[in-house]
């Protein structure tokens, strides 16, 4: 376990926003985390993984806990699947690469997603038609209030769209230590996302390796690398609207893209809404909207959290005024 006082958080958030934490604790084992719980109880704290889905509003007058547990372990194997247990501190794409290299299927569509494995269940990360929750079999965590070891099944995690139990009942009360995945040894790849399907048709082979290669290429062409242009990936969630609202919007905007959901509602791409409001590629000071992907807000160099939030609120205001839809932030705003 390592302790740091009055430390800059700029290296620990992909926005590259300058902020300081009163204390940062790095934990490399469940024993480290168990010991650190004594420091957390009754104090202001936050849990930080890869910092790829977070925006520090300013200096953090509290404790930042970084789980750094490593390792990928084979728990069980049959002729059809493998169960892998992965440390919370493992980089997500390192795990995906590990699985793909062995021909295991289930997470290849999530190639290139930044962050750590421990953060994946919290957000139920998703991309290109796949969510992490679909192949997570168990999440291990330490409960902060009781110190107990938690073993949560997939069902107990209550996975939803960018949602889980860790954002509700267990919010600020669980430190994820390990995540177990069940991956297929004879995978059927998900090609529901059009550009992925088209690229694979050109390649002529829909192996998990080719899916990963195609998705990494798509991400590189559309999304900025955080080390080159500070960002936290998709800043907004794709909003869900009722069937009547969808019909009303189609009358005004016949080219509106939307995806039907179970229950009759529709999901509307936030990127399209933002672009229609004229924000694609625009900036406010040193905070901007990416030229290729309007969902991504970027730090063009020296932007503050206030700059990023001012831009975000302006976008939310304009989308609400034009479409009657209120965008919700996907990025977590951390305040002291």
Secondary structure, DSSP 8 states (H G I E B T S, - for coil): -EEEEEEE-GGGSTT----EEEEEEEE-SHHHHHHHHHHHTTS-EEE-SSSTTEEE-S-EEEEEEEE----EEEEEE-SSEEEEEEETTSBHHHHHHHHHHTT-BSSGGGTT--SBHHHHHHHT-EETTEEGGGTEEEEEEEETTT--EEEEEHHHHT-BTTB-GGGTTTTTSEEEEEEEEEEESS------SHHHHHHHHHHT---HHHHHHHHHHHHHHHS--TTTSEEEEE-B--EEE-HHHHHHHHHH-TT--EEE-TTS-EEE-HHHHHHHTT-TT-EETTEEE-SS-TTEEEE-SS--HHHHHHHHHHHHHHHHHHHS----B-SEEE--
